[in-house]
């Protein structure tokens, strides 16, 4: 996965432009979900269960970020911290796939 887009999102957040931030996050999330779905090629139940757990963590944080970006009184600093945590969970998910699939 390419995480540069999330660094770009943090730059948009620093500009405190809610519409641009929401649009950027939406685009990044769409791209990220498509990449995750492309990796779902395993039939092993243990793999599937662990994959679901990892995806759940990512999706919960994505939902929080989406709601936060739609809010009326945005705390841009906190949202930036949450973007970092979101990327951390994406990296964990990516590492899981690298360790458990043929995809690198």
Secondary structure, DSSP 8 states (H G I E B T S, - for coil): ---HHHHHHHHHHHTT-HHHHHHHHHHHHHHHHHHHHHT-----HHHHHHHHHHHHHHHHHHHHHHHHHHSSS--HHHHHHHHHHHHHHHHHHHHHHHHHSS--
